[in-house]
Amino acid sequence: MDRSTVAVVAAVVLIVGAAIWGGIAFDEHLGREADPPIVGTPPATAPVGATPIGTEPLAAEPGWSAANSPAINTGLFSQAEKGDARAQYHLAVAYLNGHGVARNTALALKWLDQAARQDHADAQYALGTIHLAGRGVRQNFQTAFKWFDMAAQQNHAESQYQVGLMYRSGSGVGVDKSRAYVWFNLAAAQGHARAAIERDRLLPTMTADQVAVAQRNAEAWRPTTAKP
């Protein structure tokens, strides 16, 4: 094989190799671009760090079991009608998730509202998440904050965390780093890991006086009522 033939063959090999490599790289690029968004990513308007809520089934309160499904506990309806806040909450959970009954957001909201107005902290938190996400209702950060705050005052850790996020970002309430720190601190004291992380992230952005005041307020805080 003469030198000119060798040169031609070498050139062809280089061109083919470049084409293959480029094709692989292009495919990989397309693969990255085509990746679906992470399920549950909070919308841009939600408080930064907010839990992606309102898109997943609502969890029942601790101690809940399948026995509280309307399909099994047929007395749940009558208990709820008589004003039992826990029964109302369980019935709302069933309607929202379709456990033992057909899913019905309107009925879920009805029973949550009745339980929340009796100071059932989990029901108040649930209403906060629903209004924050705009699930079955128009998204309303002010209403979400109202319900979260009511539950937080009862020492509901997840609500305290959400209130902290909303004070930090100014969603539904004015920005207030000191109050955000207080609520993160209170939730963290109950073992809420994300609240502890957000509190520590907030700390370097505050003045020494702000931190001192926030810590004193956290120490002096007492829940309004016991959590149901």
N, C-alpha and C positions, 0 to 999 in steps of 0.2 A: 504494500500500500504506500503510495508516494506521499510526500509532505502535504500537498494541496488537499488530498482526500482526507488525511488525518485532521487537518484544520477544519474542514467542512463538518466532519463527524463530531468533533469537539464542540463546534458552535451549536449544532443541533441539540446535543445533550444539554448544553447550558440553557438553551431557550426552553426546552421541554421541562427541565428541572425548575426553572424560574416560574414557568406557568403553573406547574403543580404546586409549588410552595405558595405562590400568590393565591391560588384557588383555595388552598387549605386555610390560609390566613383570612381570606374573604369570608369563607364559610364560618370560621370561628367568630368573626366580627358580626355576621348576621345572627349567629347563635346568641351572642351577648345582647344584641339589640332586640331580639325577639323574646327574651326572657320575660315572663309575665311579672307584673308588680307583686311585691310581697303582700299576701293576703292579710288584711287587717291593718295596713298602714294608715295612720290617722290622716284626715284631710288637712290641707294646708292651713285652714282656718281654725282648726282645733288647737287647744293649748299645747305648746311644745312639751313633749314627754308624756302627753295624755295616753292613757290606756285605750287601745282601739276597742271601744265598747259600742254596744248597740247593734253589732253585726253578728254576734254569736249568741247562742242560747243563754238565757239568764239563769244563773245558778241560784238554787234555793238557799235558804239560810242554813247554817250549821245544824245538824241533827235532822235535817229533812230526809225522808226516805220515800220509796215508791208507794208506801202505804198512804201517803198524802196525795196521791193522784186521784182525781175525781172518779176514775174508773174503778178504783178499789175502795176508797173512802167515800162512800155515797153520802155521808153526813157532812161532807165539806161544804156543800152548797148551803145547807141550813145553818151551819155554824157561821159562815160568812154573812149570810143574810141577817143573822142576829147581832152582827157587829164584832165578831171575833177577829181581831187584827191579823193574827197569825194565819187563820183560815183564809182570810181575804188575800193575804200575800201568797200563800200556797196556791190558791185558785188562780191568781194572776200569773204565777210562774207556769202553771199548767196551760193556761190559754196562750201565753206568749211562746211557749216551746212546743205546744201540741202534745202534751203528755196526758193521755186519757181523755182528751177532748180535742175537737178541731181547733187549729190555731185561729185566734181571734184577737187582734191587737186592740181593738176598741174595748172589748170586755176586760182584757188584761189591764189596760189603762184605768178602767173604771174601778177595778178592785185594788189596784195599786194606790190610786188616789185616796180611796176610803181608808186603807191601812195606813198610808202616810200621814193622813190627817189625825190619826190616833197615835202619832209619834212612833210608828214602827220604823226603825232606822234603816232596815234593809229595803223596805218599800220606798223610803225617801231616796236612798241611794239609787235604786232601780229607776225611779223617775228622773233623777239627775242624769243618768247615763242615756236614757231614752231621748231626753231633750237635747243633750249634748250631741248625740249622733243624728238626731232628726229621724228617728225610727217610728213611723206611724204618726208623727206629729211634725210640725214645722220646727226646724232647728232653732233653738233659742238659748243662747249662752246665759242670759240673765235668769231665766227660769231654771236652767240646769244648776247654776250657782246657788239659787235659793234652796233647792232640795238637797244639794250636797252639803250646804252649810248647816241645815237643820239636822242632818244625820251626823255631821262632824261634831256638832255640839253635844251629841250623845256618846262621843268617844268611838265612833265608827271609823276604823283606821283607813279604809280605802277612800271614804268620803273626805277625811282629813287630807289625804294625799291629793285628791282631786281639787280641793279648795286651795291647797298650796300651789298647785300648778296654775290655777286660774288667777290667783293673786300675782304670781310671778309673771305671767304673760299678759295680764290685763284683759282676759276673756270673760265678759259678763260682769266685770268689776274693775275698779281702777287698780293699776299696778301698785303693789305695796310689798317690797322685799321683806320688810320686818314681819309682816303678817304671814307671808309665804313661809318664812323660816319657822315661825311658831308652829304652823300646821304640819310642815314636814317633820319638825322635831317631835311633835306629839304622836304622829303616825309611826315614826321611827322607834319611839320608845315602846311601841307595841309589837315591834319586830318586823315592821314593813320595810323591806330591803330597798325598794325603789325610792321610798321617801328619804331614807338615810343618804342615798346617793345624791338625790336632788338637793338636799339640805347642804351637803358638803360641797356641791358644785356652786351653790349660791353664796356660800360663806365668803370667798375671796372678793366678791363684788360688793360687799357691804362694808360700811365703816365700823370701827370698833364700838362706837356708841350705838349704832343700829343693832349690832349683835348683842350687846349687853342688855338693851331694852327687850329684844326678842326673847332672850334666854330667861329674863325675869318674868316676862308675860307667860312663857311656857310653863315655868315653875308654878306660877300663881293660878293657872287655868284649872277649872274644875268642870266636869260634865254637868249638863243641865239635868238630865235624868239618866237612869240606867238603861243600857241598850236592851230592847225587848228580846 
